[in-house]
Amino acid sequence: SSTALSQDSNSVGTATVGMNQDVNNEVSNIYQLQGQLSHLQNQTCPSQSAINACKQDIANAQSAVNQMQNLSSLLQQAGQQASAAANGLSYMAGYWSTVQTDAQQVMGALGKLASDPPAVLNLDLQNATQSWSQTLALSQQLIAQSSTS
């Protein structure tokens, strides 16, 4: 239903906000690691193993950021699609509700016509009856005149 899709869209929006916060936290972690790397590289006796470990931590953190950004982008797209689908369902629900109302009005009018024809229909039937009566009378006169002549 459109309500469920709207709720899903809101949930995706909340998850996206949380994901963006996680990205920001991980970026801050990368900045700290880069500072630590700079410190390790500028020591009097730099430890290559500590430098390599720090570089690996930075690479891991950057990979995590990339994955979270990709997921955040997918979440945003999913939220937009859910929102669009909810709007479409709301439109269709409104459209079919209007069609149903129109159909009920037509059925009601047809039911009334069948059970109690309006005065206009009665007048039309009376006029048709008079026309046929006049046609019959004229036909009888023609027959009578042709038989006497």
Secondary structure, DSSP 8 states (H G I E B T S, - for coil): -HHHHHHHHHHHHHHHHHHHHHHHHHHHHHHHHHHHHHHHHTSSS--HHHHHHHHHHHHHHHHHHHHHHHHHHHHHHHHHHHHHHHHHHHHHHHHHHHHHHHHHHHHHHHHHHHHS--HHHHHHHHHHHHHHHHHHHHHHHHHHHHHH-
